[in-house]
Amino acid sequence: MKKSKITKGSPPPLFDAQKQALYHQDPDFRAKVDAVKKARKERAEALQVAAGPILADLHDVGIDVSSLWDLVARTDPYPAALPIILAPFFRKMSNLRVRSSCGAATGAKIRP
């Protein structure tokens, strides 16, 4: 069994109800949580924008997905997508999250 990494003197982990109460009572905690949520949303939007051309190319070959990670979850093979999802590696695309998503999609089921 994996033990918790709580060290002596550190506060115990908060449970959801405690986090909710703290969120509503402590403006500093609320600001930190809101900043994390905003940053996460901005990263997701930036990833979607960066992946837009790849998603459009996939749509052109008949593979309709809303994100690159949808390819990983597919059960049917998608050999027509292989040249498209490998292209960012040959173009030296700078967005590492898009390249990572494409790499994960190449490891999923591509052929029957």
C-alpha positions as CSV (number, residue, x, y, z in Angstrom):
1,M,0.0,0.0,0.0
2,K,1.3,3.4,-0.9
3,K,1.8,5.7,2.0
4,S,0.9,9.4,2.0
5,K,3.8,11.9,1.6
6,I,2.7,14.0,4.5
7,T,5.7,15.0,6.6
8,K,5.7,15.9,10.2
9,G,4.4,19.4,10.7
10,S,2.7,19.6,7.3
11,P,-1.0,20.2,7.3
12,P,-3.3,17.3,6.5
13,P,-4.8,17.1,3.0
14,L,-8.1,18.9,2.5
15,F,-11.2,17.0,1.6
16,D,-13.7,18.4,-0.9
17,A,-16.1,19.8,1.7
18,Q,-13.3,21.6,3.4
19,K,-12.0,23.0,0.1
20,Q,-15.4,24.3,-0.7
21,A,-15.8,25.9,2.7
22,L,-12.3,27.4,2.4
23,Y,-13.0,28.6,-1.2
24,H,-16.1,30.6,0.0
25,Q,-14.5,31.9,3.2
26,D,-10.9,32.8,2.2
27,P,-10.4,35.3,-0.6
28,D,-6.7,34.5,-1.0
29,F,-7.5,30.8,-1.5
30,R,-10.3,31.7,-3.9
31,A,-7.9,33.9,-5.9
32,K,-5.4,31.1,-6.1
33,V,-8.0,28.5,-7.2
34,D,-9.4,30.9,-9.8
35,A,-5.9,31.7,-11.1
36,V,-5.2,28.0,-11.6
37,K,-8.6,27.5,-13.3
38,K,-8.0,30.4,-15.6
39,A,-4.5,29.2,-16.5
40,R,-5.8,25.7,-17.2
41,K,-8.6,27.1,-19.5
42,E,-6.0,29.3,-21.4
43,R,-3.7,26.3,-21.9
44,A,-6.7,24.2,-23.2
45,E,-7.7,27.0,-25.6
46,A,-4.1,27.5,-26.8
47,L,-3.8,23.7,-27.5
48,Q,-7.1,23.8,-29.4
49,V,-5.9,26.7,-31.5
50,A,-2.5,25.1,-32.2
51,A,-4.1,21.8,-33.1
52,G,-6.7,23.5,-35.3
53,P,-4.8,22.9,-38.7
54,I,-4.3,19.2,-37.8
55,L,-7.9,18.7,-36.8
56,A,-9.0,20.4,-40.1
57,D,-6.7,18.0,-42.1
58,L,-8.2,15.1,-40.2
59,H,-11.7,16.3,-41.1
60,D,-10.7,16.6,-44.7
61,V,-9.8,12.8,-44.8
62,G,-13.1,11.9,-43.1
63,I,-11.9,11.6,-39.4
64,D,-14.1,13.9,-37.3
65,V,-12.6,14.5,-33.9
66,S,-12.8,17.5,-31.6
67,S,-9.4,17.0,-30.1
68,L,-6.3,15.0,-30.9
69,W,-6.8,12.9,-27.8
70,D,-10.1,11.7,-29.3
71,L,-8.0,9.7,-31.7
72,V,-6.4,7.8,-28.8
73,A,-9.8,6.8,-27.5
74,R,-11.1,5.5,-30.9
75,T,-11.6,1.8,-31.3
76,D,-11.8,1.8,-35.1
77,P,-8.6,2.0,-37.1
78,Y,-7.6,5.3,-38.7
79,P,-4.7,4.6,-41.2
80,A,-5.6,7.7,-43.2
81,A,-4.7,9.8,-40.2
82,L,-1.1,8.6,-39.9
83,P,0.5,11.0,-42.3
84,I,-1.4,13.9,-40.7
85,I,-0.5,13.1,-37.1
86,L,3.2,12.4,-38.0
87,A,3.5,15.7,-39.9
88,P,4.2,17.9,-36.8
89,F,7.3,15.9,-36.1
90,F,8.7,16.5,-39.6
91,R,7.7,20.2,-39.6
92,K,9.4,20.7,-36.2
93,M,6.1,22.1,-34.7
94,S,7.1,24.1,-31.6
95,N,4.0,23.3,-29.5
96,L,5.1,20.3,-27.5
97,R,1.6,19.5,-26.2
98,V,0.3,19.1,-29.8
99,R,3.3,16.9,-30.6
100,S,2.7,14.9,-27.5
101,S,-0.9,14.4,-28.5
102,C,0.1,13.3,-32.0
103,G,2.6,10.9,-30.5
104,A,0.0,9.3,-28.3
105,A,-2.3,9.0,-31.3
106,T,0.4,7.1,-33.2
107,G,0.6,4.5,-30.4
108,A,-3.1,3.9,-30.5
109,K,-4.8,1.5,-33.0
110,I,-3.9,2.7,-36.5
111,R,-4.4,-0.4,-38.6
112,P,-6.9,-3.2,-38.5
